[in-house]
């Protein structure tokens, strides 16, 4: 509720023309990226906003802030936005959220997505997910070959 009342917020994140109001102390506590930015000598530590660049959408920032304030990872909410949230968690060094995304990816692993998840895990250096994907592939390679030609051909 404090975040919803903009007058109580002391910081603004601007991404792709959208603004998100929040609290510096929450950003510092939840993200190594913001901790370095806001507790050091960077100009953003003296300003009341930051303009983040390099994000394809602002959805990942919104979901990350929801996670910061709610303290939970809602698989149903985040599942459809896993690429956006992974990208944001990686760029902003939100290790706890990266770990929760990893758990989600491992739980959803199946014959029709195992190679796609493997590629994603390698892109974001999610070693636990990569190892689980490789083990899954070894155990299910015949089924994947027979029933999921698209996944098999991506190998």
Secondary structure, 3 states (H helix, E strand, C coil): CCCCCHHHCCEEEEECCEEEEECHHHHHHHCHHHHHHHHCCCHHHCCCEEEECCCCCCHHHHHHHHHHHHCCCCHHHHHHHHHHHHHHHHHCCCHHHHHHHHHHHHHCCCCCCHHHHHHHHHHCCCHHHHHHHHHHHHHHHHHHHHHCHHHHHHC
